Amino acid sequence: MSDTPQQLLHLVIGGELVDLEHVTFKDLDKVEVVGLYPNYASAYTAWKAKAQQTVDNAHMRYFIVHLHRLLDPATDKTH
């Protein structure tokens, strides 16, 4: 057994949306990759910080992508 803690990888990305009804980015070249995180808690902290920085722009949205669910569907948990 390894002493390495389990990683449930999460990606935080964001950008300006075309409208508030859909998740369609206005310009894919301007989508920001905030970072890759080993767990939901650290991804949430990064997401919250970026979301608060852009609170004045209603079309700017940041998202947490649960990469662990794509890489290994058996890890599909709440977070």
Helices and strands as residue ranges (DSSP letters): E 10-16, G 28-30, E 32-37, H 40-53, E 60-65, H 67-71, G 73-75
